[in-house]
């Protein structure tokens, strides 16, 4: 189960953390009320996804992975950093949603 979770997280984190050009275009082109509503829903959903990802990283940082103490500390730091990045991304998406 842990291996499956790790593989899933690696796939998810392989994407670049940032609002993409396509999403910026979506923001720019959302001028009609219906388009703004749909865009806002999308950005709120993305923010929620990043918050959930952050929680998963926090859980991985707290739990033992079955390695040596030094590798455990390195993994804890790595997962805490990834959790912080995911929260930062969630805040960016939420800020963009709040602008609409």
C-alpha positions as CSV (number, residue, x, y, z in Angstrom):
1,X,0.0,0.0,0.0
2,X,2.8,2.4,0.9
3,X,4.5,1.7,-2.4
4,X,1.4,2.4,-4.3
5,X,0.9,5.7,-2.4
6,X,4.5,6.6,-3.1
7,X,4.2,5.9,-6.9
8,X,1.0,7.9,-7.0
9,X,2.6,10.9,-5.3
10,X,5.6,10.7,-7.6
11,X,3.3,10.8,-10.6
12,X,1.3,13.7,-9.2
13,X,4.4,15.7,-8.2
14,X,6.0,15.2,-11.6
15,X,3.9,18.1,-12.8
16,X,5.4,21.5,-12.5
17,X,4.2,23.5,-9.5
18,X,2.9,26.7,-11.1
19,X,-0.1,28.2,-12.8
20,X,0.4,27.2,-16.4
21,X,0.1,29.3,-19.5
22,X,-3.1,27.6,-20.4
23,X,-4.6,28.5,-17.0
24,X,-3.4,32.1,-17.4
25,X,-5.1,32.2,-20.8
26,X,-8.2,30.8,-19.1
27,X,-8.1,33.7,-16.6
28,X,-7.6,36.3,-19.2
29,X,-10.4,35.0,-21.4
30,X,-13.0,34.7,-18.7
31,X,-15.0,37.8,-19.2
32,X,-18.6,36.5,-19.4
33,X,-20.2,35.7,-16.0
34,X,-20.6,32.0,-16.9
35,X,-17.0,31.8,-17.9
36,X,-15.9,33.5,-14.7
37,X,-18.0,31.1,-12.6
38,X,-16.6,28.1,-14.3
39,X,-13.0,29.4,-14.1
40,X,-13.5,30.2,-10.4
41,X,-14.8,26.7,-9.7
42,X,-11.8,25.2,-11.6
43,X,-9.3,27.2,-9.5
44,X,-11.0,26.4,-6.3
45,X,-10.9,22.7,-7.2
46,X,-7.2,23.0,-8.0
47,X,-6.5,24.7,-4.6
48,X,-8.4,21.9,-2.9
49,X,-6.3,19.3,-4.8
50,X,-3.1,20.9,-3.7
51,X,-4.3,21.1,0.0
52,X,-5.1,17.4,-0.1
53,X,-1.7,16.7,-1.6
54,X,-0.1,18.7,1.2
55,X,-1.9,16.6,3.8
56,X,-0.6,13.4,2.1
57,X,3.0,14.8,2.2
58,X,2.6,15.7,5.9
59,X,1.5,12.1,6.6
60,X,4.5,10.7,4.7
61,X,6.8,13.1,6.6
62,X,5.4,11.9,10.0
63,X,5.3,8.1,9.3
64,X,8.3,5.8,9.3
65,X,9.4,4.5,5.9
66,X,11.4,1.6,7.3
67,X,14.9,3.0,6.5
68,X,17.9,4.2,8.4
69,X,17.6,7.2,10.7
70,X,19.6,9.5,8.4
71,X,17.5,8.6,5.4
72,X,14.3,9.0,7.5
73,X,15.4,12.5,8.4
74,X,16.1,13.3,4.8
75,X,12.7,11.9,3.7
76,X,11.0,13.9,6.5
77,X,12.6,17.1,5.3
78,X,11.8,16.3,1.6
79,X,8.2,15.6,2.3
80,X,7.8,18.7,4.5
81,X,9.3,20.8,1.7
82,X,6.9,19.3,-0.8
83,X,4.0,19.9,1.6
84,X,4.9,23.5,1.9
85,X,5.2,23.9,-1.9
86,X,1.8,22.3,-2.3
87,X,0.3,24.7,0.2
88,X,1.9,27.6,-1.5
89,X,0.4,26.5,-4.8
90,X,-3.0,26.1,-3.1
91,X,-2.8,29.7,-1.9
92,X,-1.9,30.9,-5.4
93,X,-4.9,29.1,-7.0
94,X,-7.2,30.3,-4.2
95,X,-6.0,33.9,-4.7
96,X,-6.7,33.7,-8.4
97,X,-10.2,32.3,-7.7
98,X,-10.8,35.1,-5.2
99,X,-10.0,37.7,-7.9
100,X,-12.8,36.4,-10.1
